[in-house]
Amino acid sequence: MVSIIPKKTGNWPDGDKGFEFASKTTGLIKTVERTSAAYKAGIREGQTVLKIKSGWSDDIFNPLTYLIRDVEGTEREISYLPRGPLSDVPYAQYVNDNQSADGWAKVGPGTNCRD
């Protein structure tokens, strides 16, 4: 008999756009988290978001793409995966397992997974 059981594999990263607006009506970026994917992609304080081309900040699997105007007036697209730090929500990988309970992942300290 083959059973499908979940194996604990870790925690989901939070969706995180990585910056805060000074004003949502103007699109002006007030602060950017220096450890964020947005910062690594090139988003900086003082830039203006002109348009969201694709994605949303809670989707950690698909790129978030903005049309940005730099402080100098240059317009360009910036795209990144909006992933923040690991959250408290564990995720599971479902696998075929012929030995049922023997197939559960071995979880221990340092595996980023809850009991």
Secondary structure, DSSP 4 states (H G I P E B T S, - for coil): --EEEEEEEEEEEEE---EEEEETTTTEEEEE-TTSHHHHHT--TT-EEEEEEE--TT-SSS-EEEEEE-TTS-EEEEEE--EEEEEEEEEEEEEEETTGGGGS----TTSS---
